[in-house]
Amino acid sequence: MAIAYPKVAFSRTLRALLIPLLALLAALVTGAIVMILSGDDPLAAYSGLFQGAFGDGKGWARTIRKTIPFILTGLSVAVAFKVSLFNIGASGQFVMGTIFSVAVGINFAGLPVFIHLPLALIAGIVGGMLWGAIPGILKVYTGAHEVIVTIMLNYVAALFGGWTVYAGGTQGQTPGPLWDETAGAISETPDVLASAQIPWLFGPPYRVHYGVFIAVAAALFVWWLIFKTPLGFEMRTVGHNMKAAAYAGIRVNFTIILTMAIAGGLAGLAGAIETLGLNHKFAPEFGGAVGFDGITVALLGQTHPLGVMLAAFMFGALDGGASKMQFESGVPADIIQIIQALVLAFVAAPLIIRMIFRLRQQPLEEAASTVSTSWGGS
Amino acid sequence: MSAIAKLSTTSRMSRRAAISLVLALALVAMAVLVNKTPLGEHTWLRVLFGISALNFTLRATVPLVLGALSGILCERSGIINIGIEGMMLAGAFAGFVAKTSTNHWPLTVSLIFSVAVAVAVGGLMGAVHALFSIRFRMDQIISGTVIIILALGASSYLYNRDAIAEGKFSSIPVPGLSQIDVIGPVLFDNPPITYLALILVLVVHVALFYTRWGLRTRAVGEHPRAADSVGINVNRYRYVNTSLGGMLAGLAGAFLVLEAVGQFQEGMTAGRGFISLAAMIFGNWNPFGALGAAALFGYTQALQNELLLAGVTQVPRQFISMLPYVVTIVAVSGLVGRVRPPAAEGKVYETEGSA
């Protein structure tokens, strides 16, 4: 990595922002073309989108609330990228974090908030870390590629989560341990106790909670960890060149496992915050697509923690405005998913953007990340 | 070891392939016993080896083996393809749209047309993946991820929930062979894409190991510089192979919509593309190895299904449903250094002197 002299630092920052912003622009334009081709009105859609995201205080609150999980899952993927690991497992880690935090949140009645809430959050981190460590351990000791393992673990986690709240089966299967008995045939947990809920920042109708500060703190922590600590230096070295790192005496295996655990912990924290702050319970359908969104956010943010925060905010706005867009213009909210995929495509292939906007080629440009390591053969 | 020496050995049947062949034969033997003798009175044995378990295994194997063949074509030429899941989904959706808009055509014509559309769209996705990875030098794993997210988003956005596909492929018994006990109804009484998939395993095997195209493909995947120096157009081979791979994934999607289910559901590939990748790795990038691995994974899916239907166990259904995924993890973990991917996989090839 080149040394950043102070006088070029500013233009470096500008350049780092240029490609993501142009990528966003290109994706919005392409999205508009898709809408026109399928008979929708892109102007109405985008104006509805903007209104929904920033039109009033409620919109801002929703946008910020939706930004929180994107920050954390984006960080989860970004941390792994720094070590050339590809974490597609944020969904599963998110679910495990949710389950662990709910398990603590619905129990231990009588604890004061300042003990119960941190305990539930930590439980979420631990759940995610355990789930994230598995692909790390398997990669180190068996060579199993983390892409396949994390994806399979997503399905396993979703099923495991489904079991914990399982209402019981007709063939005498016992209900899951977290199932709410008062919910009858519905598979869900009871609400977490008030002492484990993250309080709202403002009164209703502004639905945003203090979790936003935890997410920002997590981003600052990751920045400090990666760029200011010896461990972060080791992580980046392993990411650049595993063989050289091993030769220099860095514990490569340990670094890989720890990185995957940290990545999992961040996604787990996302699950914990979503649950303790917003949903207040777990039901099998929670989790969903957070993993793939995390990948896009991480790449859009150039895998830098501060970039991830900006990218997450953008995604929060896209998600926050989506329902208003659908309501006002009749354009299905799924178009947002297409736009997000296009953002990812454009940001991961700066050459496309350079070609469209006729930018000069930067000879020493580093790829956002390189994860195409092979499948773990000899 | 030199790349040339490896090239000449990779077509030989691996030990794992031999083991899966033995296992398959044992399975058939058990199936005959269970379905022809009083052993069939044991519920558990019926669950494990009954005709319906075997039928389901084959049905579950088809998309997996097609996906694995897709991966083999791409990766043998040096392009990693984790986008199979997305290409399958795109194929499935395209096939569905084609079918619903040709419902008024004669059934067979409409179905064949829909398969063609699915295959074409899959191939297009493959070409896009190749374009991203070769022309735009995008990281191949990220390019594959883009394909997946794009397919998920586009198929949900364009999906018309009121559309209904009328009719799907029905079985075509092979005259004579389908009369054989046990084996007949399982192997020789299937709809056309199933036969096609099994034939394609052989076709890809022969093409890869016994044709000039196959030798060149493998050379491009192992040592592109060497291939280039004898005048092979490396990137052209990669474009062609990745597009062909996309077509196979599209065919897998067509199978899901036009042969197995008959309708489209959002996200209906449900991880099959990724399990295909595991099958490809487990099968050591060989078509028959991939078939064996796909059959193994297919069998775990069948087992999951049969166990739930038979109600023989009190284990909660979620744990039973984990079977295919856990087996996949165990399979890719149990291969410490014993598989060998194509050497040049994942790397952009640039001719000497170019920027």
Contacts between the chains, C-beta under 8 A, distances in Angstrom:
chain1	res1	chain2	res2	distance
A	34	B	157	7.8
A	38	B	157	7.7
A	38	B	158	6.7
A	86	B	141	5.8
A	88	B	145	7.5
A	138	B	329	7.3
A	138	B	333	5.0
A	141	B	336	7.9
A	142	B	332	8.0
A	142	B	333	4.2
A	142	B	334	7.0
A	142	B	335	7.3
A	142	B	336	5.2
A	143	B	335	7.0
A	143	B	336	5.5
A	143	B	337	6.0
A	144	B	329	7.1
A	144	B	332	4.5
A	144	B	333	4.2
A	144	B	335	7.6
A	145	B	281	7.6
A	145	B	332	6.8
A	147	B	82	6.0
A	147	B	141	6.8
A	147	B	274	7.9
A	148	B	274	6.1
A	148	B	277	6.1
A	148	B	278	5.3
A	148	B	281	7.6
A	148	B	328	7.0
A	148	B	329	7.7
A	148	B	332	5.3
A	149	B	329	5.6
A	149	B	332	6.8
A	149	B	333	7.4
A	151	B	271	6.6
A	151	B	274	4.7
A	152	B	271	7.5
A	152	B	274	7.1
A	152	B	275	7.9
A	152	B	278	7.8
A	152	B	325	4.4
A	152	B	326	7.5
A	152	B	328	5.1
A	152	B	329	4.9
A	153	B	325	7.7
A	153	B	329	7.2
A	155	B	271	5.7
A	155	B	322	7.5
A	155	B	325	4.6
A	156	B	322	5.2
A	156	B	325	5.1
A	156	B	326	6.4
A	156	B	329	7.9
A	159	B	318	4.4
A	159	B	319	7.4
A	159	B	321	5.3
A	159	B	322	5.1
A	159	B	325	7.9
A	160	B	318	6.8
A	160	B	322	7.5
A	162	B	318	4.9
A	163	B	316	5.3
A	163	B	318	3.8
A	163	B	319	6.6
A	166	B	316	5.7
A	166	B	318	6.5
A	169	B	314	7.9
A	169	B	316	6.5
A	169	B	317	6.5
A	171	B	311	4.9
A	171	B	314	6.2
A	172	B	314	5.3
A	173	B	314	5.5
A	173	B	315	7.5
A	173	B	316	4.8
A	173	B	317	7.2
A	174	B	314	8.0
A	174	B	316	7.5
A	176	B	316	7.3
A	289	B	152	7.9
A	292	B	145	7.3
A	292	B	148	7.3
A	292	B	149	5.4
A	292	B	152	7.6
A	295	B	142	7.9
A	295	B	145	5.9
A	296	B	149	7.1
A	299	B	142	6.8
A	332	B	156	7.7
A	332	B	157	5.6
A	334	B	153	6.1
A	334	B	156	4.1
A	334	B	157	3.9
A	335	B	153	7.8
A	335	B	157	5.4
A	336	B	153	8.0
A	337	B	149	7.1
A	337	B	152	6.5
A	337	B	153	3.2
A	337	B	156	6.5
A	337	B	157	7.0
A	338	B	150	7.0
A	338	B	153	4.1
A	338	B	154	5.7
A	338	B	157	5.7
A	340	B	149	6.9
A	340	B	153	7.1
A	341	B	146	6.0
A	341	B	149	3.9
A	341	B	150	4.2
A	341	B	152	7.8
A	341	B	153	5.2
A	342	B	150	7.5
A	344	B	142	7.5
A	344	B	145	7.2
A	344	B	146	5.3
A	344	B	149	6.3
A	345	B	132	7.1
A	345	B	138	7.9
A	345	B	143	8.0
A	345	B	146	4.5
A	345	B	150	7.2
A	348	B	132	7.9
A	348	B	138	5.1
A	348	B	139	6.5
A	348	B	142	4.5
A	348	B	143	7.0
A	348	B	146	6.5
A	349	B	132	5.9
A	349	B	136	4.0
A	349	B	137	7.2
A	349	B	138	4.1
A	349	B	143	7.6
A	351	B	135	7.7
A	351	B	136	4.5
A	351	B	137	6.0
A	351	B	138	7.9
A	352	B	136	5.3
A	361	B	355	7.8
A	367	B	137	8.0
A	367	B	139	6.4
A	368	B	139	7.9
A	369	B	139	6.8
A	369	B	142	7.6
A	370	B	139	5.7
A	371	B	139	5.9
A	371	B	141	4.9
A	371	B	142	6.9
A	372	B	80	5.8
A	372	B	139	5.3
A	372	B	140	4.7
A	372	B	141	5.0
A	372	B	345	7.8
A	372	B	346	3.5
A	372	B	347	7.5
A	373	B	346	7.0
A	374	B	80	7.6
A	374	B	341	4.7
A	374	B	345	5.0
A	374	B	346	5.9
A	375	B	80	8.0
A	375	B	281	5.3
A	375	B	339	7.1
A	375	B	341	4.8
A	375	B	345	7.7
A	376	B	339	7.9
A	377	B	337	6.8
A	377	B	339	4.9
A	377	B	340	4.5
A	377	B	341	4.7
A	378	B	337	4.3
A	378	B	338	7.7
A	378	B	339	8.0
A	378	B	340	5.8
